């Protein structure tokens, strides 16, 4: 085990069980963040349409399917967003 791994382990052992779980969750978040890169590198030529870019961003941040409804959101959006009928 390297010195930095030993230091991290020693620090983790000073935390409560709940705080240790939060630290694990944060580490997993950082690992997933480096794996999931919803944006294309700036130096890469991107020929996607604007709609495809938006879709890729929404998928990357897991925002698709985040609202429940009757499937007619485009027609009844005021009802869902502002509770108008």
C-alpha positions, 0 to 999 in steps of 0.5 A: 500500500502506498503512503497516500493510500495509507494516509487515506485509510487512516483518515477514513478510520477516524470517520463514523460508519455513515461518513465512511459510506459518504466517502465511498459514495463520493469516490464512486461518483468521481470514478463514474464522472471520469468514465461518463463524459457527455461532452465531446472534446473541444478539438474533435470536429462534431457533426451532430445536430443540435438535437443530438447534442442536447440528447447526449447531454441529457443522457450523460446527466441521466435527466431523461425520464425524470418526470412522470406523466400521461405521455402528453407532456408536450400538449399538457406542459402547463398542467405539469409545470404550473398546475394550470388546466 
